[in-house]
Amino acid sequence: MEAATAFTSSSPASQISSSRSLSPTSSLLFIRNEDFYRKHNRVKFKSPRNLSIRASSSSSDSVVTLLDYGAGNVRSLRNAIRSLGFEIKDVQTPEDILNANRLIFPGVGAFAAAMDVLNKTGMGEALYTYIQKDRPFLGICLGLQLLFESSEENGPVNGLGLIPGVVGRFDSSNGFRVPHIGWNALDITKDSEILDDVGNHHVYFVHSYRAMPSDDNKDWVSSTCNYGGKFIASIRRGNVHAVQFHPEKSGDVGLSVLRRFLDPKLNMLKKPTEGKASKLAKRVIACLDVRANDKGDLVVTKGDQYEVREHTKENEVRNLGKPVELAGQYYKDGADEISFLNITGFRDFPLGDLPMLQVLRLTSENVFVPLTVGGGIRDFTDANGRHYSSLEVASEYFRSGADKISVGSDAVYAAEGYIKTGVKTGKSSLEQISRVYGNQAVVVSIDPRRVYLNSPQDVEFKAIKVTNPGPNGEEYAWYQCTANGGREGRPIGAYELAKAVEELGAGEILLNCIDCDGQGKGFDIDLIKLISDAVSIPVIASSGAGAAEHFSEVFNETNASAALAAGIFHRKEVPIGSVKEHLCNEGIEVRI
């Protein structure tokens, strides 16, 4: 995962790099070989200092060394490794890298920031030497990109220089959405060992930058992926492997990749069946609205137009199950992502919301697809005057197992300020979080209401002609955004909000519609088409699904990248498997 800019002083990575008592090198030298750099008119540097590698006498075949420099969600990878029966040794010093029997580098964050940490701690030089010695290595996402010569991200920025090539940003001008988020297919070009059980299955990608195959790096490339052109999905040379996708988020197929790396001699306990993946799949997402009931227990609930209490004498909170158990079931059923929405978050202090953090921790132990959490992501000052930034709040969720953070009300206020002044302050939650964790980790949840009009000129915001006229025959409508769980109407339209948050750092939009919520009559196609045509980032359609046909309708008629449902899954009215079977029959590619 890549971020838009470098880490701030308050970021997890900077805190870790400053707290560890490591001896920084004066410079990290990344030269692969003299002839290559002479050929390309590169400046010639001396080779890295001679660092020796010795086998650790305390190591065992069940231990894997993990280079986690403190940015982003690595909990899921840790859980995946442990689920496969292996123990984890964390890198504390450069010598830990050199003495590893097998090393995994789950790179997250920004290219420049990661290189800065590796430079200052001396880990980069140790990592270079380890890989040059053909020691067992697996890089993930940014852990692949850092092996190349340089990156254009806030750059150019030098990488480790082990593989020829420059890491560049995806081109969104050709209609492809950036970030590249979702389940895509691999074209395996040579024996990679770790991909032997992938077959024609989808794996999960989430990134804005990629490396391209060329004659200079063709000996490294083990697979490519097609998204606006071919990019490098994995590399392999000897014992050195790296993948652009996230195996720890790719379900059973991803676990097979990790197991192949950790112990290629072992037979797979569960071998994936042959798939039919050929391109980026449309995602089916299960959403769990989580709140405390009147007894104080966290439950999954579901509202009708955001009302979550039963229409009974007791007026109790609607209880549709326990969040961890339901999430686990949806993972088994084939959900491509799990989204948690803490719908009491706007009333409670997020960092004190320990039950929700525990839900994430427990879910990530057994659910190996992406997890999103929303509710209460904002700056906060407690009763003692202690200020917590939205970045600190988000960091707690990331460390607890979230892959993406969904921001709602705070994004509305930030967009209003940005539209009014035209100035990016850098202080909004969107800017803070995307700067450190990357825009692909930031989802903005938009909650509008439909407001009917006789003429589009009746309002200053973007209005459209609607498919179904209003109660008085009105042919037009605009979509007024709300805050605080739909309780507060705001002077901004969904179109204006979507455009603004994309500029402020959002990498994805979760598009709800209060009018359709809980009605089971289908998604608001007019709204989803309006927003998905207006932005170049992925859009998730939400609110109103009541049948499998509603999913094919939204994918066929709009540019939505994913569709989300809650109630029909909770009440077992339409299983996830039935939705995917229907989409397959309609010729819409999904992950099976």
N, C-alpha and C positions, 0 to 999 in steps of 0.2 A: 504494500500500500504506500502511496506517495502522498505527501502533503504539498500544499501550494508554496509554502515558504519554510524557512528554518525554524527549529524549536526556540521557544522563548525561554527565558531564565526560569520560569515557573514550570516548565514542562517536565514530565517524568524522566525523560532521557537526560536532560541537563542536570537534574537533581542527582541521578545515579552517577553520572560521569564525574560530578564534582565531589561526591561523597566517598567514592572508592579511592583507596590509597595506591593508585597505579602510577608508574613512572612514565609520563608522556614522552614520546620520541620527538625530536626536533622537527622531523617531517616523516610522512609515510610515503614510501617510494613504490611506485606501482608499475615499473617497467617490466614488460613481458619478455622481449628480447631485442637486441640491438638492431638486427637487420630489419625488423618490422618498422621500427621507429625511423630508421634512416630512409626506408622506402617511402614513408608517408611524411617526411620532413618534420618529424617530431623532435623535440628537445631530448637529448640523451641524458639520463640520470644514472647514477650508480645503482647497482643491484641492492636489494635489501641486505641488512647485516646478517651475518651467519648465525641463525638461531637453530639450536639443536632440538631434536624431537626424541623423546624417550618414552617407552611404554610405562604407564603408571602401574605399579605393583598392586595398588588397591583397586584397580579397575576390574570389572567383571563383564562377561558377555551380556548381562542384562542391564547395563548402564549406558545411557546415551548422554552426551554432553550438550547442553543447550546454551547458545549465545543469545541471551535476552538482555538487551541494553535498556529496557524499561519503557518503550513506547508502544502503546496499543494493547490489544487483547491477545495475549499468548496463553491464557488459561485453557482455551479450547485445545490448543496443540498439546499442552501438558496433559490434559485429560485423555486425549487420543493416544498419546504415547503410553500412558499408564494403563489404558484399557487394553493395550496390546501386550501387557505383561512386562514392561520395561521400567526401570528406575531412571531418575533424572539427576544429573549433576550440573549445577549452574556454573557458568564461567564467572570467576571472580578476578582472575589475573590473566595476562597473556599466556603464562605457562600452562594454565588450564586448557587453553586451546591446543597448544603444542603437544600436550600429553594425552589428548582425547583418543579413545579407540574409534569413536564415530561422533561426528559433530553435526548438529542441525542449527542453521541460522535463519530464524523466522523474521526476516527484515520487515519492519513496519515503519511508517512515518515518512519523512522526506529524505531524498537521496543526499542532499548536501548536509543535512543534520546528522544523518547516519554516518557519513564519512568523517564529519567533524568529531563525533564521539569516538569512532575507531581510531582516528589520528591521535586524539588527546590521551587516550588510555593505553596506546601501544597495541591494542588488539588488532588493528588493521594489518600491521606488519606480521604479527603472529599468524593471522588468518591467511595472508598471502603465502607465507612459508609453508603452512600446513597443506594448502591446496596444491602448491607447486610440488610437494612431496607425494602427491597422489594418495592422500589419506582419505578415508571414507567421509564424504561431505554431502549434505543436502541443504541447499539454499531454497527459501520459499519467498516468492513475490519479490520484494525489494532485495532479498537475499540472492536472487538471480541477477537483478539489474546491476548491483554493485560490482559484479565480476567483470563488467564491460569497461571500456576505456573512459567513458564520460557520459554525463546526462545533460540534457537541455533544461531540465527542471531547475529554475532559478540559476541557470548556468550560462556558459558551460561549467560543469563541475567534474573534476577528475574522479574516476572510479579506481578499482583495483588494477585494471588493465590486463587482466588475465585473458579476456576474450576480445577480439577486434569488434568494434562497433560502437555506435552512439545510441543512447536511450533517448527516444523522442516522444512527444505527445501524440496521441491519436488525433487524427484530422476529423473534426466534426463538421466541416464544410460540405462533406458529401452525404450528409443526412444521418450518419452514424452518431449515436448518442455517447457522450463522454461525461463521466467515466464509463468504461466497459464493465458493466455489472451483470452477472448472471451465469447461467450454466451453458457452456459452449463445448463444441466437439474438438477433438485432437486429430491431427494428421500425423501419425507416427512414421518418422522417416528412417529410423534405424533401430537396431536392438538397444533398448534403453534399460533393460532389466526391471527397473522399478515400475514401468508402465505395462508390464506383461499381462496384467489382469484387468487393464482398463477396457480393452475391447473397443467397441463403438459406443462408449458411454459418455455422458456429459460430465464435466468437472467445473468447479465454481471459480470464476474469476471476479476480481474487483480491483481495477487499476485504471489510471489515466495515462500512464506512460508505458512504452514497450520498446523492445529491441527488434530490429529487422534482420532477417537472414540475408547473407551475402556470400560471395565467393571466399572472402577472408575468414568467415566464421563457420562455414558449412561443415567442417570436421567436428564442430562442437554440437551442432543442432541435432536433437533426437526427436523433436516433434514441433509442429507449428499449429497455429490456430488462425482461422479466417475471421477478421472483423475489420471491414474496410480495407482489406488486403491482408496478406499473410504476415504474422509476427511470430517471434520465437516463443513457444509455449514451454519448452524444456530443453536442457542441454545435458550432455553426458560425455565425459572423457575419462576412461579408466574408472576409478572409484569416486570421481567427482560428479555429482548430480545437482541440478537446480531446476525448479519449476516456477512458472509465472502464476499458476493457479494455486489454490489453497487446498491441499489434500485433507487437512483437518476439518474443512467445511464442505467436503465433497462426498459425504455419506460413506457407505460401505466401499464404494470404488476408491475414495480417497484414503480410507484406512488400509486398503490393500497396497496402495503406493507407499505409505509409511512402513508397513510391515515388510515389504520387499526390500526397502532400504535398510531397516533395522536388522533384519536377519533373512537374507535371500535364500538360505538353505532350508528354511522352514516351509512346509506346505501350508497353503492358505486354509484357514479354518472355514471361511465362507467365501467361495469364489463367485464373483459377480457373473451373472448370465450375460450373454452377448446382447448388446444394445443396438439402436438404430440412429445414434446421434449423428447429425450432419451439419448443424449450424446452431446459432444462439437460440436457446429455447425460451418460450414464454414462461414466466414464473407464476406458480400458484402459491399464495401465501396465506397461512393461518394466523389470524389475529386473536389475541387473548386480552380482553379488557379486564384488568386486575384491580380490585379495591378491597378494603376491609368491610366485612359485613357488620351488622349491629353487635355481634359477639366479639368483634376484633380479629376474626380469622380472615386471611387473604383468600378470596374466591375469584373465580372467573365469572364475569357477569356479561350481560348484553342488553343494550338499551334499545328503545324504540324512539328514534329522533332524540337520542342522548338521555332518555329517561330510563334509569336502571332499576327502579323499584316496582315490585309487583302491585297490581291493582287489586289488593285485598285489604281486609280490615287491618291486618298487621303491617301492611305497607313495607314488607321486608325487602332487602336487596336481593335481586334475582341471582340465584346460585346455580351455576352450570358446571361446577366441578372445581378441582384443585389445579392450580396453574402448572406445577411441575409435572404432574401425572398427565394432564391433557397435552402439554407440549411434547412429552415423550411419545404419546400415542400418535400425534400428528406427524412426528418424525418417522415413525414406523409406517404410517399411512402414505408417505411420499410427499409431504409438504416441502416445498423448495426453500422456504424461510419460515421462521417463527417470529412474530412481532408481539411484544408485550407493551401494553399501554397502561401505565399506572394512572388511573383516572381520578385518584385523590391527590396526585402529586402537586397540583397547583395550590393545595391548602396546607400541605405538610412540608417540612424542611427536608429537601432531598437527601442530604448526607446523613440525616438521622433515620432515613427510611430503610432500616436494616432488613426488615422482612423481604422487601423487593430485591435487595442485593443478594439475599440468600436464595431467592427464587432463581436468579441468574446463575449463581454458583452451582446450585444443584442441577439445574437444567443442562448446563454446559458439560456436565460429567457424562451424559449419555446421549446428547443431541448434537450431531455433527453436521449441522447445516447452519447458515447464518442466523444470528439472534439480534433483533433490534429491540431497543427499549425507549419509551418516551414517557413524558410526564414530569413536570417540575424542573426541567433543565434550564436554569437561569442563574444570574448573580443573586446572592442572598446575603443579608447581614442579620446575624442572630441577635437575641436579646442582650447579649454581652458586648455588642458592638464589633464582633469578629466578622470580617467580610470574607465570603467565599465566592470565588469567580465561577462562572458557568463552566470554565475549563476544569476546575477542581471537581465540580459536581460530575461532569461527564467522565472524568478520569476514574472516579470510583466505579461507575458502571462498566467502563472498559475493563478495568482490573477484575471485575466480578464475572466477566464472561460476555459482555455485549460486544458485537462487531460494529453495530451502527447505533447512533443516537438520533432519536426523533425529537425535533424541537417544534413546539406549537406556538403558544401565545408570545413567547419571547421573540420569535421570528417575525410575527406580525408587527410588534412595536419597532423592531430593528428596521424592517422594510419601510414603515411609515417615516421614520427618521431619515433614512437614506433618500427616499423619494423627495422629501421636503428640502433637504440641504444639498443633495448630490454628492455628499462627502462620506467616504468610508472611514469611520473612526478607528477601526481595528479593535474596538472594545466590545462589539456585539458578540453574543454567544456563537453565532454562525462563524464569524471571523476568527474568534479565539480557537474554537475546536477544529475548524478546517485547517488553520495554520499549523497546528501540531499533528493532528491525526489524518489530515487529508480530506478533501471534499467528499470522497467516496464513503467516508464514515459519518457524514452528516445528512440526515433526512429532514425535510421540513414537512410537517403535517398541516395541511390547509383545510379548514372547516368552514365552508361558506353556506349561505342560505340563498335560495333563488328569490330575486325581487323582480316582479313582472313590470313591464313598461309598455306604453302605447307607442313610444318612439325611442330609438337609440339616442336621440338628442336630449332626452329627458334627464340624463345623468352624465357626470363628467368621467365616469369609468367605462371600461370596455363593455359594450352590450352586444348581444347576438340575437338573431332570430331563432326562436325555439321551435322544436319539432311539435311539441304539444302546447297549444295556447293556454294562457292563464285562466283563472276562474271567471274573469269578465271579458274573455276573448282577447286578452293582450297577446301580441305576437312576438314581443321582445322581452328580454330579461337581462339583468346583470347579476353577478354572484358576489354578494356582500360577505366579506370575511368576518369571522368571529374570533373571540378569545375566551379564555377561562371556561373551557368545556362547552362552548356554544352559548354561554350566558350573556356575553357582551358583544354587541354588534360594533364593528369598527369602520371608519371612513376610508376603506380601501377595498378594491375588488380583487377577486382571485387571480385574474389576468395580471394585474399590476403587481400583486404580491409575488406571483411565480417568477416574473421577470426580475424583480428586485432581489429575491433570495438567491437566484442563480448567480447573480453578480456578487453577492456577499459571501458566497462560498458553499452553498448547498450543492450536494452531488446527486440528490434524488428528491422527488416530491411524492408524498403520500396524499392523494387527492380524495378527500371525503366529500360528502354532500348531506347536510343535515336533513333535507327534505326526503331523501331516499333511505336514510338510515333505518334499518330494521323493517322495511316495507316489503322486501322480497320481490319487487317488481322489476328489478334490473338496475344496472348502473345508469347514472346520468350521462348518456352518450354525448349530449351537447356540451356539457362542462368538460368532460374528459378530452374530447376532440379539441376544444378551445385551448386547453392548457398544454396538451401533448404536442400540439402544433406550434405553440409559442416558445417553447424552451428546447434546448439541445441536451438536457440531462434526462435520465430515465424518469418516467411517471408511473406510479402504482395506482391503479383504479381501485376505489373503495366505496362502500356503502351501496346496499340495495340488492346484492346477489341473492337470488332465491331458487335458481335452477342452473343446471350445467350449461344450458343454452345461453345464459347471460354472459358466461365467460367467453364463449366463441364470438358472441355479438360484439363485446367490447374490443376483442383482439382484431376482429375483421373490420370494424368501423372506425377505429382510432389507432393512434400510434402508441398506446400504452404498452409498457414493457412487462408489466406484471398486473395481476388482479388479486385482490385480497378479500377474504370473507371471514365471518366469525360465527354468527348465529346458526347458519345452515350446517356448519361443521359441528358445533357444540351439541346441537339437538339431533345430530345424525340424520338430518333430512336429506342431505346430499353429501356422500362421502368424497374425500379428496380423490380417491381412486376413480370414482365415477366421473368426476370433472375431467381428469386427465384422459380417461378412455374416450370421452366425448370429444375432447380437443383433438386427439389423435385421429379419430374418425372423420373429423372436419378438415384434416390436413394441416393442423397447426402443431408445430413441433413443441414438445414438452419433454421434460426429463422423466424417464420411466425407471 
